[in-house]
Amino acid sequence: MLPELEKLISLQQIDTRIRILKKNIETADQRRINLQKEFDRKAGEIVEVQTRRREANNERIKLEAKVSDIKSKIQRAERNLRVARNQKEYEAAVRELDVLQKQLSALETELLDKMVIIEEADKFLSERAEEISKLEAERKEALENFDRQLEHDKAQLEISLKVRQEVFASLSANSARVYTRLIERSNDGIAVAEVINESCSSCFMKLRPQVMMELKRAEKIITCESCTRILYIAKAEAETTA
Ligand SMILES: [Zn+2]
């Protein structure tokens, strides 16, 4: 194979790799969010119960504070009742006590409801404890793998960019110009296309027998008559179509 063509092929391979790495890095944030969502979906019912428990517990704390407030008001009202000096004061204290006790009773009913929700949630969560810890472990592992892969991609991108510079600098001025023009024009980032089944693998144009012969002779750089990309024929393909 022509040394210049070999360089062009390896430049194309590096550029394709760079393109993939850049895309991986650019889409990483969104892909990480999607990965987390996937686990949230898997743990859907569990997350729901955990949320319900947390909310019920917050309400329980508020209700308990209200209950203790009412209880101290009741104590005060009972004191007032004991020390009432006349019928009017006595009746006022009785009325107040009555109102407070009704409030207390309502709060205690509400509190009981919350306790039931919490108990049921705890029962569900303890029954599913194994599944929950398994899911959490899987989620942690998946995210760690993701982050590791991302770091790896970033490191690979840096290396690839350096190698690219070297390979590009070794091209002839003409090859460099042609390659750059093709890359800039293409949507798929392909300037050097492999020939597969006697066709250009980028535009799928079937190559004329004359072009195939020239490709196998490999004496000069051949371009696709349809898309103008630089063509090359892999060793295996050259043998099977010989
Ligand atoms: Zn083509």
py3Dmol code that shows the C-alpha trace and the ligand (Angstrom):
import py3Dmol

protein = """\
ATOM      1  CA  MET A   1       0.000   0.000   0.000  1.00  0.00           C
ATOM      2  CA  LEU A   2       1.129   3.560  -0.677  1.00  0.00           C
ATOM      3  CA  PRO A   3       2.706   5.040   2.449  1.00  0.00           C
ATOM      4  CA  GLU A   4       0.719   8.240   1.890  1.00  0.00           C
ATOM      5  CA  LEU A   5      -2.536   6.261   1.734  1.00  0.00           C
ATOM      6  CA  GLU A   6      -1.581   4.412   4.906  1.00  0.00           C
ATOM      7  CA  LYS A   7      -1.134   7.733   6.657  1.00  0.00           C
ATOM      8  CA  LEU A   8      -4.485   8.963   5.374  1.00  0.00           C
ATOM      9  CA  ILE A   9      -6.211   5.799   6.591  1.00  0.00           C
ATOM     10  CA  SER A  10      -4.682   6.092  10.022  1.00  0.00           C
ATOM     11  CA  LEU A  11      -5.577   9.796  10.175  1.00  0.00           C
ATOM     12  CA  GLN A  12      -9.155   8.855   9.335  1.00  0.00           C
ATOM     13  CA  GLN A  13      -9.187   6.209  12.063  1.00  0.00           C
ATOM     14  CA  ILE A  14      -7.902   8.722  14.592  1.00  0.00           C
ATOM     15  CA  ASP A  15     -10.438  11.341  13.498  1.00  0.00           C
ATOM     16  CA  THR A  16     -13.284   8.854  13.742  1.00  0.00           C
ATOM     17  CA  ARG A  17     -12.113   7.969  17.226  1.00  0.00           C
ATOM     18  CA  ILE A  18     -11.860  11.651  18.182  1.00  0.00           C
ATOM     19  CA  ARG A  19     -15.366  12.225  16.846  1.00  0.00           C
ATOM     20  CA  ILE A  20     -16.780   9.399  18.965  1.00  0.00           C
ATOM     21  CA  LEU A  21     -14.881  10.504  22.081  1.00  0.00           C
ATOM     22  CA  LYS A  22     -16.017  14.116  21.695  1.00  0.00           C
ATOM     23  CA  LYS A  23     -19.614  13.020  21.280  1.00  0.00           C
ATOM     24  CA  ASN A  24     -19.348  10.797  24.376  1.00  0.00           C
ATOM     25  CA  ILE A  25     -17.965  13.676  26.404  1.00  0.00           C
ATOM     26  CA  GLU A  26     -20.488  16.219  25.100  1.00  0.00           C
ATOM     27  CA  THR A  27     -23.452  13.977  25.875  1.00  0.00           C
ATOM     28  CA  ALA A  28     -22.094  12.716  29.204  1.00  0.00           C
ATOM     29  CA  ASP A  29     -24.180  14.953  31.487  1.00  0.00           C
ATOM     30  CA  GLN A  30     -27.427  13.984  29.834  1.00  0.00           C
ATOM     31  CA  ARG A  31     -26.485  10.306  29.663  1.00  0.00           C
ATOM     32  CA  ARG A  32     -25.645  10.335  33.375  1.00  0.00           C
ATOM     33  CA  ILE A  33     -29.029  11.872  34.196  1.00  0.00           C
ATOM     34  CA  ASN A  34     -30.741   9.234  32.057  1.00  0.00           C
ATOM     35  CA  LEU A  35     -28.851   6.496  33.866  1.00  0.00           C
ATOM     36  CA  GLN A  36     -30.054   7.833  37.212  1.00  0.00           C
ATOM     37  CA  LYS A  37     -33.604   8.104  35.917  1.00  0.00           C
ATOM     38  CA  GLU A  38     -33.449   4.512  34.774  1.00  0.00           C
ATOM     39  CA  PHE A  39     -32.653   3.433  38.326  1.00  0.00           C
ATOM     40  CA  ASP A  40     -35.347   5.728  39.734  1.00  0.00           C
ATOM     41  CA  ARG A  41     -37.813   4.000  37.440  1.00  0.00           C
ATOM     42  CA  LYS A  42     -36.653   0.558  38.557  1.00  0.00           C
ATOM     43  CA  ALA A  43     -37.001   1.620  42.173  1.00  0.00           C
ATOM     44  CA  GLY A  44     -40.256   3.453  41.396  1.00  0.00           C
ATOM     45  CA  GLU A  45     -42.486   1.899  44.049  1.00  0.00           C
ATOM     46  CA  ILE A  46     -39.732   1.953  46.654  1.00  0.00           C
ATOM     47  CA  VAL A  47     -38.955   5.633  46.032  1.00  0.00           C
ATOM     48  CA  GLU A  48     -42.678   6.376  46.274  1.00  0.00           C
ATOM     49  CA  VAL A  49     -42.979   4.666  49.659  1.00  0.00           C
ATOM     50  CA  GLN A  50     -39.799   6.317  50.929  1.00  0.00           C
ATOM     51  CA  THR A  51     -41.196   9.719  49.932  1.00  0.00           C
ATOM     52  CA  ARG A  52     -44.553   8.993  51.535  1.00  0.00           C
ATOM     53  CA  ARG A  53     -42.815   7.949  54.758  1.00  0.00           C
ATOM     54  CA  ARG A  54     -40.637  11.052  54.822  1.00  0.00           C
ATOM     55  CA  GLU A  55     -43.645  13.335  54.303  1.00  0.00           C
ATOM     56  CA  ALA A  56     -45.709  11.546  56.961  1.00  0.00           C
ATOM     57  CA  ASN A  57     -42.823  11.776  59.383  1.00  0.00           C
ATOM     58  CA  ASN A  58     -42.439  15.528  58.812  1.00  0.00           C
ATOM     59  CA  GLU A  59     -46.154  15.958  59.500  1.00  0.00           C
ATOM     60  CA  ARG A  60     -45.895  13.746  62.581  1.00  0.00           C
ATOM     61  CA  ILE A  61     -43.206  16.032  64.034  1.00  0.00           C
ATOM     62  CA  LYS A  62     -45.405  19.094  63.460  1.00  0.00           C
ATOM     63  CA  LEU A  63     -48.455  17.370  64.956  1.00  0.00           C
ATOM     64  CA  GLU A  64     -46.502  16.291  68.024  1.00  0.00           C
ATOM     65  CA  ALA A  65     -45.460  19.883  68.633  1.00  0.00           C
ATOM     66  CA  LYS A  66     -49.090  20.999  68.345  1.00  0.00           C
ATOM     67  CA  VAL A  67     -50.219  18.229  70.699  1.00  0.00           C
ATOM     68  CA  SER A  68     -47.730  19.244  73.353  1.00  0.00           C
ATOM     69  CA  ASP A  69     -48.810  22.869  72.971  1.00  0.00           C
ATOM     70  CA  ILE A  70     -52.481  21.954  73.447  1.00  0.00           C
ATOM     71  CA  LYS A  71     -51.626  19.750  76.428  1.00  0.00           C
ATOM     72  CA  SER A  72     -49.957  22.617  78.234  1.00  0.00           C
ATOM     73  CA  LYS A  73     -52.972  24.826  77.434  1.00  0.00           C
ATOM     74  CA  ILE A  74     -55.205  22.123  78.921  1.00  0.00           C
ATOM     75  CA  GLN A  75     -53.126  22.088  82.094  1.00  0.00           C
ATOM     76  CA  ARG A  76     -53.566  25.833  82.363  1.00  0.00           C
ATOM     77  CA  ALA A  77     -57.316  25.579  81.776  1.00  0.00           C
ATOM     78  CA  GLU A  78     -57.571  22.892  84.461  1.00  0.00           C
ATOM     79  CA  ARG A  79     -55.752  25.176  86.873  1.00  0.00           C
ATOM     80  CA  ASN A  80     -58.172  27.969  86.007  1.00  0.00           C
ATOM     81  CA  LEU A  81     -61.020  25.597  86.681  1.00  0.00           C
ATOM     82  CA  ARG A  82     -59.700  24.747  90.137  1.00  0.00           C
ATOM     83  CA  VAL A  83     -59.157  28.343  91.140  1.00  0.00           C
ATOM     84  CA  ALA A  84     -62.409  29.740  89.654  1.00  0.00           C
ATOM     85  CA  ARG A  85     -63.835  32.278  92.059  1.00  0.00           C
ATOM     86  CA  ASN A  86     -67.359  32.430  90.675  1.00  0.00           C
ATOM     87  CA  GLN A  87     -69.781  30.712  88.357  1.00  0.00           C
ATOM     88  CA  LYS A  88     -68.771  32.870  85.391  1.00  0.00           C
ATOM     89  CA  GLU A  89     -65.066  32.054  85.676  1.00  0.00           C
ATOM     90  CA  TYR A  90     -65.893  28.417  86.229  1.00  0.00           C
ATOM     91  CA  GLU A  91     -68.063  28.198  83.116  1.00  0.00           C
ATOM     92  CA  ALA A  92     -65.462  30.015  81.025  1.00  0.00           C
ATOM     93  CA  ALA A  93     -62.792  27.540  82.126  1.00  0.00           C
ATOM     94  CA  VAL A  94     -65.068  24.568  81.388  1.00  0.00           C
ATOM     95  CA  ARG A  95     -65.810  25.898  77.923  1.00  0.00           C
ATOM     96  CA  GLU A  96     -62.139  26.482  77.197  1.00  0.00           C
ATOM     97  CA  LEU A  97     -61.236  23.036  78.438  1.00  0.00           C
ATOM     98  CA  ASP A  98     -63.920  21.516  76.267  1.00  0.00           C
ATOM     99  CA  VAL A  99     -62.631  23.295  73.147  1.00  0.00           C
ATOM    100  CA  LEU A 100     -59.047  22.319  73.898  1.00  0.00           C
ATOM    101  CA  GLN A 101     -59.915  18.698  74.480  1.00  0.00           C
ATOM    102  CA  LYS A 102     -61.761  18.522  71.180  1.00  0.00           C
ATOM    103  CA  GLN A 103     -58.729  20.030  69.454  1.00  0.00           C
ATOM    104  CA  LEU A 104     -56.481  17.530  71.198  1.00  0.00           C
ATOM    105  CA  SER A 105     -58.665  14.654  70.164  1.00  0.00           C
ATOM    106  CA  ALA A 106     -58.656  15.789  66.519  1.00  0.00           C
ATOM    107  CA  LEU A 107     -54.873  16.190  66.546  1.00  0.00           C
ATOM    108  CA  GLU A 108     -54.393  12.773  68.086  1.00  0.00           C
ATOM    109  CA  THR A 109     -56.542  11.192  65.408  1.00  0.00           C
ATOM    110  CA  GLU A 110     -54.452  12.898  62.739  1.00  0.00           C
ATOM    111  CA  LEU A 111     -51.268  11.820  64.480  1.00  0.00           C
ATOM    112  CA  LEU A 112     -52.478   8.238  64.593  1.00  0.00           C
ATOM    113  CA  ASP A 113     -53.100   8.322  60.822  1.00  0.00           C
ATOM    114  CA  LYS A 114     -49.532   9.432  60.248  1.00  0.00           C
ATOM    115  CA  MET A 115     -48.187   6.738  62.546  1.00  0.00           C
ATOM    116  CA  VAL A 116     -50.113   4.121  60.563  1.00  0.00           C
ATOM    117  CA  ILE A 117     -48.639   5.417  57.296  1.00  0.00           C
ATOM    118  CA  ILE A 118     -45.122   5.346  58.776  1.00  0.00           C
ATOM    119  CA  GLU A 119     -45.597   1.837  60.159  1.00  0.00           C
ATOM    120  CA  GLU A 120     -46.905   0.516  56.866  1.00  0.00           C
ATOM    121  CA  ALA A 121     -44.036   2.161  54.997  1.00  0.00           C
ATOM    122  CA  ASP A 122     -41.505   0.663  57.406  1.00  0.00           C
ATOM    123  CA  LYS A 123     -43.035  -2.758  56.959  1.00  0.00           C
ATOM    124  CA  PHE A 124     -42.904  -2.471  53.161  1.00  0.00           C
ATOM    125  CA  LEU A 125     -39.345  -1.142  53.220  1.00  0.00           C
ATOM    126  CA  SER A 126     -38.083  -3.830  55.560  1.00  0.00           C
ATOM    127  CA  GLU A 127     -39.702  -6.531  53.443  1.00  0.00           C
ATOM    128  CA  ARG A 128     -37.996  -5.100  50.369  1.00  0.00           C
ATOM    129  CA  ALA A 129     -34.739  -4.260  52.185  1.00  0.00           C
ATOM    130  CA  GLU A 130     -32.739  -6.780  50.199  1.00  0.00           C
ATOM    131  CA  GLU A 131     -34.055  -5.505  46.884  1.00  0.00           C
ATOM    132  CA  ILE A 132     -33.425  -1.896  47.930  1.00  0.00           C
ATOM    133  CA  SER A 133     -29.830  -2.517  48.902  1.00  0.00           C
ATOM    134  CA  LYS A 134     -29.255  -4.507  45.720  1.00  0.00           C
ATOM    135  CA  LEU A 135     -30.659  -1.678  43.601  1.00  0.00           C
ATOM    136  CA  GLU A 136     -28.627   0.910  45.465  1.00  0.00           C
ATOM    137  CA  ALA A 137     -25.476  -1.120  44.977  1.00  0.00           C
ATOM    138  CA  GLU A 138     -26.226  -1.515  41.274  1.00  0.00           C
ATOM    139  CA  ARG A 139     -26.909   2.182  40.905  1.00  0.00           C
ATOM    140  CA  LYS A 140     -23.679   3.097  42.675  1.00  0.00           C
ATOM    141  CA  GLU A 141     -21.695   0.684  40.542  1.00  0.00           C
ATOM    142  CA  ALA A 142     -23.288   1.874  37.304  1.00  0.00           C
ATOM    143  CA  LEU A 143     -22.539   5.517  38.109  1.00  0.00           C
ATOM    144  CA  GLU A 144     -18.985   4.722  39.143  1.00  0.00           C
ATOM    145  CA  ASN A 145     -18.428   2.814  35.907  1.00  0.00           C
ATOM    146  CA  PHE A 146     -19.915   5.689  33.972  1.00  0.00           C
ATOM    147  CA  ASP A 147     -17.618   8.220  35.632  1.00  0.00           C
ATOM    148  CA  ARG A 148     -14.609   5.988  35.103  1.00  0.00           C
ATOM    149  CA  GLN A 149     -15.462   5.564  31.428  1.00  0.00           C
ATOM    150  CA  LEU A 150     -15.839   9.333  31.045  1.00  0.00           C
ATOM    151  CA  GLU A 151     -12.421   9.955  32.605  1.00  0.00           C
ATOM    152  CA  HIS A 152     -10.983   7.315  30.310  1.00  0.00           C
ATOM    153  CA  ASP A 153     -12.597   8.963  27.265  1.00  0.00           C
ATOM    154  CA  LYS A 154     -11.207  12.358  28.248  1.00  0.00           C
ATOM    155  CA  ALA A 155      -7.710  10.944  28.622  1.00  0.00           C
ATOM    156  CA  GLN A 156      -8.029   9.085  25.323  1.00  0.00           C
ATOM    157  CA  LEU A 157      -9.192  12.240  23.581  1.00  0.00           C
ATOM    158  CA  GLU A 158      -6.093  14.125  24.709  1.00  0.00           C
ATOM    159  CA  ILE A 159      -3.828  11.346  23.479  1.00  0.00           C
ATOM    160  CA  SER A 160      -5.714  11.044  20.181  1.00  0.00           C
ATOM    161  CA  LEU A 161      -5.481  14.777  19.537  1.00  0.00           C
ATOM    162  CA  LYS A 162      -1.701  14.649  19.991  1.00  0.00           C
ATOM    163  CA  VAL A 163      -1.336  11.638  17.721  1.00  0.00           C
ATOM    164  CA  ARG A 164      -3.531  13.317  15.152  1.00  0.00           C
ATOM    165  CA  GLN A 165      -1.265  16.346  15.062  1.00  0.00           C
ATOM    166  CA  GLU A 166       1.730  14.125  14.411  1.00  0.00           C
ATOM    167  CA  VAL A 167       0.073  12.103  11.660  1.00  0.00           C
ATOM    168  CA  PHE A 168      -1.385  15.190  10.020  1.00  0.00           C
ATOM    169  CA  ALA A 169       2.018  16.911  10.046  1.00  0.00           C
ATOM    170  CA  SER A 170       3.547  13.917   8.258  1.00  0.00           C
ATOM    171  CA  LEU A 171       1.174  14.210   5.266  1.00  0.00           C
ATOM    172  CA  SER A 172       2.179  15.876   2.029  1.00  0.00           C
ATOM    173  CA  ALA A 173       0.791  19.386   1.619  1.00  0.00           C
ATOM    174  CA  ASN A 174      -1.553  18.172  -1.101  1.00  0.00           C
ATOM    175  CA  SER A 175      -2.930  15.206   0.907  1.00  0.00           C
ATOM    176  CA  ALA A 176      -3.403  17.443   3.921  1.00  0.00           C
ATOM    177  CA  ARG A 177      -5.366  19.940   1.830  1.00  0.00           C
ATOM    178  CA  VAL A 178      -7.547  17.284   0.174  1.00  0.00           C
ATOM    179  CA  TYR A 179      -8.189  15.495   3.453  1.00  0.00           C
ATOM    180  CA  THR A 180      -9.151  18.691   5.293  1.00  0.00           C
ATOM    181  CA  ARG A 181     -11.472  19.767   2.496  1.00  0.00           C
ATOM    182  CA  LEU A 182     -13.229  16.369   2.485  1.00  0.00           C
ATOM    183  CA  ILE A 183     -13.608  16.296   6.268  1.00  0.00           C
ATOM    184  CA  GLU A 184     -15.010  19.798   6.378  1.00  0.00           C
ATOM    185  CA  ARG A 185     -17.507  18.981   3.654  1.00  0.00           C
ATOM    186  CA  SER A 186     -18.740  15.695   5.081  1.00  0.00           C
ATOM    187  CA  ASN A 187     -21.538  15.217   7.552  1.00  0.00           C
ATOM    188  CA  ASP A 188     -20.235  11.889   8.785  1.00  0.00           C
ATOM    189  CA  GLY A 189     -16.645  13.000   9.333  1.00  0.00           C
ATOM    190  CA  ILE A 190     -15.375  10.550   6.739  1.00  0.00           C
ATOM    191  CA  ALA A 191     -12.735  11.619   4.209  1.00  0.00           C
ATOM    192  CA  VAL A 192     -11.183   8.209   3.633  1.00  0.00           C
ATOM    193  CA  ALA A 193     -13.716   5.476   2.874  1.00  0.00           C
ATOM    194  CA  GLU A 194     -13.130   1.770   2.853  1.00  0.00           C
ATOM    195  CA  VAL A 195     -14.280  -0.183  -0.164  1.00  0.00           C
ATOM    196  CA  ILE A 196     -16.754  -2.865   0.879  1.00  0.00           C
ATOM    197  CA  ASN A 197     -18.363  -5.246  -1.630  1.00  0.00           C
ATOM    198  CA  GLU A 198     -16.782  -3.244  -4.442  1.00  0.00           C
ATOM    199  CA  SER A 199     -18.664  -0.148  -3.289  1.00  0.00           C
ATOM    200  CA  CYS A 200     -17.710   3.065  -1.550  1.00  0.00           C
ATOM    201  CA  SER A 201     -18.754   2.491   2.064  1.00  0.00           C
ATOM    202  CA  SER A 202     -19.638   6.153   2.500  1.00  0.00           C
ATOM    203  CA  CYS A 203     -21.912   6.846  -0.472  1.00  0.00           C
ATOM    204  CA  PHE A 204     -22.560   3.175  -1.413  1.00  0.00           C
ATOM    205  CA  MET A 205     -21.750   3.816  -5.064  1.00  0.00           C
ATOM    206  CA  LYS A 206     -20.730   0.617  -6.852  1.00  0.00           C
ATOM    207  CA  LEU A 207     -17.237   1.086  -8.246  1.00  0.00           C
ATOM    208  CA  ARG A 208     -16.425   0.483 -11.894  1.00  0.00           C
ATOM    209  CA  PRO A 209     -14.168  -2.544 -12.593  1.00  0.00           C
ATOM    210  CA  GLN A 210     -11.508  -0.149 -13.872  1.00  0.00           C
ATOM    211  CA  VAL A 211     -11.504   1.716 -10.531  1.00  0.00           C
ATOM    212  CA  MET A 212     -11.388  -1.584  -8.634  1.00  0.00           C
ATOM    213  CA  MET A 213      -8.341  -2.610 -10.649  1.00  0.00           C
ATOM    214  CA  GLU A 214      -6.588   0.654  -9.973  1.00  0.00           C
ATOM    215  CA  LEU A 215      -7.387   0.306  -6.264  1.00  0.00           C
ATOM    216  CA  LYS A 216      -5.827  -3.152  -6.178  1.00  0.00           C
ATOM    217  CA  ARG A 217      -2.802  -1.954  -8.084  1.00  0.00           C
ATOM    218  CA  ALA A 218      -2.443   0.697  -5.364  1.00  0.00           C
ATOM    219  CA  GLU A 219      -0.050   2.859  -7.313  1.00  0.00           C
ATOM    220  CA  LYS A 220      -1.809   6.133  -6.642  1.00  0.00           C
ATOM    221  CA  ILE A 221      -4.506   7.691  -4.483  1.00  0.00           C
ATOM    222  CA  ILE A 222      -7.967   6.856  -5.887  1.00  0.00           C
ATOM    223  CA  THR A 223     -11.048   8.857  -5.065  1.00  0.00           C
ATOM    224  CA  CYS A 224     -14.729   7.942  -5.319  1.00  0.00           C
ATOM    225  CA  GLU A 225     -16.234   9.178  -8.557  1.00  0.00           C
ATOM    226  CA  SER A 226     -19.475   9.897  -6.757  1.00  0.00           C
ATOM    227  CA  CYS A 227     -18.565  11.482  -3.414  1.00  0.00           C
ATOM    228  CA  THR A 228     -14.863  12.262  -4.106  1.00  0.00           C
ATOM    229  CA  ARG A 229     -13.753  10.643  -0.847  1.00  0.00           C
ATOM    230  CA  ILE A 230     -10.374   8.950  -0.848  1.00  0.00           C
ATOM    231  CA  LEU A 231     -10.872   5.201  -1.267  1.00  0.00           C
ATOM    232  CA  TYR A 232      -8.920   2.280   0.074  1.00  0.00           C
ATOM    233  CA  ILE A 233      -9.318  -1.412  -0.119  1.00  0.00           C
ATOM    234  CA  ALA A 234      -8.656  -3.497   2.974  1.00  0.00           C
ATOM    235  CA  LYS A 235      -6.340  -6.467   2.540  1.00  0.00           C
ATOM    236  CA  ALA A 236      -9.096  -9.057   3.064  1.00  0.00           C
ATOM    237  CA  GLU A 237     -11.391  -7.358   0.558  1.00  0.00           C
ATOM    238  CA  ALA A 238      -8.578  -7.193  -2.013  1.00  0.00           C
ATOM    239  CA  GLU A 239      -7.993 -10.932  -1.678  1.00  0.00           C
ATOM    240  CA  THR A 240     -11.651 -11.989  -1.870  1.00  0.00           C
ATOM    241  CA  THR A 241     -12.320  -9.892  -4.973  1.00  0.00           C
ATOM    242  CA  ALA A 242      -9.028 -10.637  -6.707  1.00  0.00           C
TER     243      ALA A 242
END
"""
ligand_1 = """\
1
ZN
Zn -18.316 7.559 -2.422
"""
view = py3Dmol.view(width=600, height=400)
view.addModel(protein, "pdb")
view.setStyle({"model": 0}, {"cartoon": {"style": "trace"}})
view.addModel(ligand_1, "xyz")
view.setStyle({"model": 1}, {"stick": {}})
view.zoomTo()
view.show()
